[in-house]
Amino acid sequence: MLKMKKNILKITAVLGLTTVLLNSCGPNENAPLVYFPDMYFPVAYDPLMKAQDAYSDHENEIPAFVKNNGATGLSPVEGSVAQNKDGVFEESKLPKTPDEYNAGYDASKGITASPLNPANAAKDIERGKMLFDRTCSACHGTGGDGQGPIVQSGAYSGVPNYADREITVGSVHYVLTNGRNAMGSYAGQLSAGDRWRVAMYVMNAFKKNAAPAAAATPATSDAKTETTETKK
């Protein structure tokens, strides 16, 4: 009798397991039993709208979303390259030709103050130092002398010493945005505001006692035409 009960239990267990396996492997469009519903019914959030719970009628109550009026598009994390919160960059001002580049570079030397809020200058320069050390010092060196580890390794040369250059915060920002000679643009690595912060740090750390560069003057008739490759 005991043996018969054991056999019945075994048969019941086998049948139960078989039923579960068959149900879980059934057609996706009409699954009778769903163990992980979000795998069958993924939720696509519209970042500008309130998130709806996929399995009930109430709105998503995740605290971060609630603080954002229910929208799932949150602010980017600190340090990431994201939207232009500083509002200091216009795409239309990017140079399209060498002549436009040279004219923009000359004009940038007349900019001796960043457009960022002066009240935040100390914090902006502090962040600029952090970004410079991470992004620029490999070539320019932490001392701004153009002797970063890449240059010292012999893999790259021709990086200038800031102390020897006639630069302003505007011209540093211009080169960061558009590149110059062998240096490419860093607009993809640094936001518009952060490029100004790096430029502020460069001027504060390496050109603090230098007189600001004079604004560009119109070229005379006997001046030589310069290109972005030859102008220093």
C-alpha positions in Angstrom: 0.0 0.0 0.0 2.8 2.4 0.9 4.6 1.5 -2.3 1.5 2.3 -4.3 1.2 5.7 -2.6 4.8 6.5 -3.5 4.2 5.6 -7.1 1.0 7.8 -7.3 3.0 10.7 -5.9 5.8 10.2 -8.4 3.3 10.0 -11.3 1.6 13.1 -10.0 4.9 15.0 -9.7 5.9 14.0 -13.3 2.6 15.0 -14.7 2.7 18.3 -12.9 6.2 19.1 -14.1 5.2 18.1 -17.6 2.2 20.5 -17.5 4.4 23.4 -16.3 7.1 22.8 -19.0 4.5 22.5 -21.8 2.8 25.7 -20.6 6.0 27.7 -20.4 7.1 26.6 -23.9 3.7 27.4 -25.4 3.0 30.2 -28.0 4.1 33.7 -26.9 1.0 35.4 -28.1 -1.3 33.5 -25.7 0.9 32.2 -23.0 -1.3 30.6 -20.3 1.3 31.1 -17.6 3.9 33.8 -17.6 6.7 33.7 -15.0 8.5 36.9 -16.2 5.9 39.1 -17.7 8.3 41.9 -18.6 10.0 39.5 -21.0 6.7 39.0 -22.9 5.4 42.5 -22.6 8.4 45.0 -22.5 7.6 48.5 -21.5 8.8 51.3 -23.8 8.9 54.6 -21.9 8.3 57.9 -23.6 10.8 60.2 -21.8 8.4 63.1 -22.0 5.3 61.3 -20.7 4.3 59.7 -17.4 5.2 56.0 -17.2 2.3 53.6 -17.0 2.7 50.3 -15.1 2.4 47.6 -17.7 0.5 45.2 -15.4 -1.9 47.5 -13.6 -3.9 50.7 -14.1 -1.9 52.9 -11.8 0.9 55.3 -12.8 4.5 54.4 -12.1 5.4 55.8 -8.7 9.2 55.5 -8.8 10.5 58.4 -6.7 12.9 59.8 -9.4 10.0 59.9 -11.9 7.6 61.5 -9.4 10.1 64.3 -8.8 10.1 64.8 -12.6 6.3 65.1 -12.9 6.2 61.4 -13.9 8.4 61.8 -16.9 11.2 59.2 -17.3 13.7 61.5 -19.1 16.0 62.4 -16.2 18.9 64.8 -16.1 22.2 63.2 -17.1 24.7 62.1 -14.4 27.4 64.5 -13.3 30.5 64.4 -15.6 28.6 63.1 -18.7 28.5 65.0 -22.0 24.9 66.0 -22.3 22.5 68.8 -23.1 23.8 72.4 -23.1 22.5 73.6 -19.8 24.9 76.6 -19.9 23.3 78.0 -23.0 26.6 79.3 -24.4 27.1 77.6 -27.7 25.5 78.2 -31.1 25.9 75.6 -33.8 25.5 78.1 -36.5 28.8 79.8 -35.5 31.0 76.9 -36.4 33.4 77.8 -39.2 32.8 76.2 -42.6 35.9 77.2 -44.5 39.6 78.0 -43.6 38.8 81.7 -44.1 36.0 81.5 -41.6 38.2 79.5 -39.2 41.0 82.1 -39.3 38.6 85.0 -38.9 36.9 83.3 -36.0 40.3 82.5 -34.4 41.4 86.1 -34.7 38.1 87.3 -33.2 38.3 84.9 -30.4 41.6 86.5 -29.2 39.6 89.5 -28.3 37.5 87.6 -25.8 39.0 87.9 -22.4 36.2 86.7 -20.2 34.0 83.6 -20.4 30.2 84.0 -20.8 29.6 81.8 -17.7 28.3 83.3 -14.5 31.2 85.2 -12.8 29.8 84.3 -9.4 30.7 80.6 -10.0 34.2 81.3 -11.3 35.9 79.5 -8.4 33.9 76.3 -9.0 34.2 76.6 -12.8 38.0 76.8 -12.6 38.0 73.9 -10.1 36.0 71.8 -12.6 38.1 73.1 -15.4 41.3 71.7 -13.7 39.7 68.3 -13.2 38.7 68.2 -16.9 42.1 69.5 -18.1 43.9 66.8 -16.1 41.7 64.1 -17.5 41.4 65.3 -21.1 44.3 67.5 -22.0 47.3 66.8 -19.7 48.3 63.7 -21.6 49.7 66.0 -24.3 49.8 69.4 -22.7 51.2 68.2 -19.4 49.8 69.0 -16.0 52.0 72.1 -15.9 50.8 73.3 -19.3 54.3 73.1 -20.7 53.5 70.7 -23.6 55.4 67.8 -22.0 52.7 65.4 -21.2 53.4 61.6 -21.1 52.5 61.1 -24.7 54.9 63.8 -25.8 57.7 62.5 -23.5 57.2 59.0 -24.9 58.2 60.3 -28.4 54.8 59.3 -29.9 53.8 62.9 -30.5 55.6 66.3 -30.7 54.9 70.0 -31.4 52.7 70.6 -28.4 53.2 74.3 -27.4 54.0 75.6 -23.9 51.1 77.9 -22.9 53.6 80.3 -21.3 55.0 81.0 -24.8 51.7 81.6 -26.5 49.6 84.7 -27.0 46.3 83.3 -26.0 43.0 84.4 -24.3 40.2 82.5 -22.7 38.3 83.0 -25.9 41.1 81.6 -28.2 41.6 78.6 -25.9 37.8 77.9 -26.0 37.9 78.4 -29.8 40.6 75.8 -30.3 38.9 73.4 -28.0 35.7 73.7 -30.0 37.2 73.7 -33.5 40.7 72.2 -33.2 43.9 73.7 -34.5 46.8 72.3 -36.6 47.3 68.8 -35.4 44.8 69.1 -32.5 41.3 68.0 -33.2 38.1 69.4 -31.9 37.1 68.4 -28.4 33.4 69.4 -28.8 32.5 65.7 -28.7 34.3 65.1 -25.4 33.4 68.3 -23.6 30.2 70.3 -23.4 30.1 74.0 -24.4 30.2 75.1 -20.8 32.9 72.7 -19.9 35.1 73.9 -22.7 34.9 77.4 -21.2 35.7 76.0 -17.8 38.9 74.3 -19.2 39.8 77.6 -21.0 39.3 79.5 -17.7 41.6 77.0 -15.9 44.3 77.3 -18.6 44.3 81.1 -18.2 44.2 81.0 -14.4 46.9 78.4 -14.0 49.3 79.1 -16.8 48.7 82.7 -17.9 47.5 84.3 -14.8 50.0 87.2 -14.8 50.1 87.6 -18.6 48.6 90.6 -20.2 45.5 89.8 -22.3 46.2 89.5 -26.0 45.2 92.4 -28.2 42.1 92.1 -30.3 42.8 91.2 -33.9 43.3 94.1 -36.3 42.3 94.1 -40.0 44.9 92.7 -42.3 47.0 95.2 -44.3 47.6 94.9 -48.0 51.1 93.6 -47.6 50.2 91.0 -44.9 50.7 87.4 -45.9 47.8 85.1 -46.1 47.9 82.5 -43.5 46.2 79.1 -43.3 45.3 77.0 -40.3 48.3 74.9 -40.9 50.9 77.8 -40.8 49.4 80.4 -38.5 50.8 80.3 -34.9 
